[in-house]
Amino acid sequence: MTYLIEGETGDWEVVIGIEIHAQIVSLAKLFSGAATAFGAGPNTQVSLVDAAMPGMLPVINEHCVEQAVKTGLGLKAKINLHSVFERKNYFYADLPQGYQISQYAEPIVGEGTVILDMPDGETREIGIERLHMEQDAGKSLHDQDPKRSFIDLNRSGVALMEIVSKPDLRSPEEAGLYLRKLRTILRYLGTCDGNMDEGSMRADVNVSVRHPGEDMRTRTEIKNLNSVRFVMQAIEHEAERQVEAYESGGDVIQETRLFDSTKGETRPMRAKEFAHDYRYFPDPDLLPLVLSQDLVDHIGHSLPELPDEIKERYMADFGLSAYDAGVLVADIETAVYFEEVANGRDPKQAVNWVTGNLFGALNKAGLPIAESPVPPESLGELLDLVEDGTISGRMAKDVFNEMFATGKDAADIVEEKGLEQITDSGEIEAAVDRVIADNPDQARDVRDGKEKTLGWFVGQVMQATGGKANPKMVNELLRKKLKG
């Protein structure tokens, strides 16, 4: 996906790397037993360890380690059997220890790959540089009082996975695809819920520009982006800002910036720190983390079927297009819903109803598929009524709309409204004869070879029967009587 910015000195390309902070799905924090539930009152989920009280020692959460390994395997990445927790030293008011326990020189997960499905049908491999575990800081609240800032330590110590991409992304659109794909993988794995609006997944974006073929130039980092849309907007603005700086004879300094979503622009936050600024050293309270290959293999055997694998299965077993299969697997709830609808039925018919009628109704109502008023078994029953000739395909759309509005089953709606399809050949033939007799000029047109007029006759017969006549039988009778 080519994204070039025109300048007086030639075209510029953008080079993007993304660091994702993904909160690990766990009932307890990384080094304490404090809860992690979202929405709790300020400072109600804080242990003595999280508050950095003197003499408190961290104890590693085994489940969080397993979740990180699971994520690494899902990213087709190298699992390091030996990793080390280090102290990353810096000061923030909401960092009670004065340092963050993280991993630097020896992370738990090494290089991996995320495959993007591009709009043109091609795929792009985006490299993963590493995944390391770390604890989150607390949160500063600046809007509670006109003169003071408050500190909420509920997030202090929450387990995070920082997933660092290689600088392989080349456009805001690719960055958006990457974020969505990574979030999908994490949700399938069950290692992060991906709720960016709740802060359980955040993105730091590194952006630089260069003329195609040049070496890398200075990059800036845009911190704490909490939506895919903001990530794309921030990249676009920052790339244009850097091009303008170079084109005007200026330079770009390595710094950390924030994105102002109301103004659609980035602004300086602080000079970009380097690794040596953090004075990393192994945490003396934590031994190196040593995993057995047996544990890694056990976790690997428990992995669920992931979106890329499901997509290939849908294409091979169901004969779906790459596009349709990609739409279905983009969300785990959609894939589960589709499979239940398609079970024992025509999969192409099922995908048309799920991605067409159902998606349209859900979008209009502003509902996720998990809250659909039409459960998958009910939609499957509707397709069965079409397949066995009880109702026509056109009538099925009206029945579906009623199902979505009321939550009733298809069979009940068909019975209540008397919508059963007319399949009695004598009744349909009588309607066909009446319509032909009432429209002799159009009948002559059909006999003269005007095929479109035959479709008009089908519509007239369907209208005369209240839409209940079997369309196939109507077509056959009309052709027999008009074209002999």
Secondary structure, 3 states (H helix, E strand, C coil): CCCEEEECCEEEEEEEEEEEEEECCCCECCCCCCECCCCCCCCCCCCCCCCCCCCCCCCCCHHHHHHHHHHHHHCCCCECCEECCEEEECCCCCCCCCEEEECCCCCCECCEEEEEECCCCCEEEEEEEEEEEEECCCEEECCCCCCCCEEECCCCCCEEEEEEECCCECCHHHHHHHHHHHHHHHHHHCCCCCCHHHCCEEEEEEEEEECCCCCCCCCEEEEEECCHHHHHHHHHHHHHHHHHHHHCCCCCCCEEEEEECCCCEEEEEEECCCHHHHCCEECCCCCCEECCHHHHHHHHHCCCCCHHHHHHHHHHHHCCCHHHHHHHHCCHHHHHHHHHHHCCCCHHHHHHHHHHHHHHHHHHHCCCHHHCCCCHHHHHHHHHHHHCCCCCHHHHHHHHHHHHHHCCCHHHHHHHHCCCCECCHHHHHHHHHHHHHHCHHHHHHHHCCCHHHHHHHHHHHHHHCCCCECHHHHHHHHHHHHHC
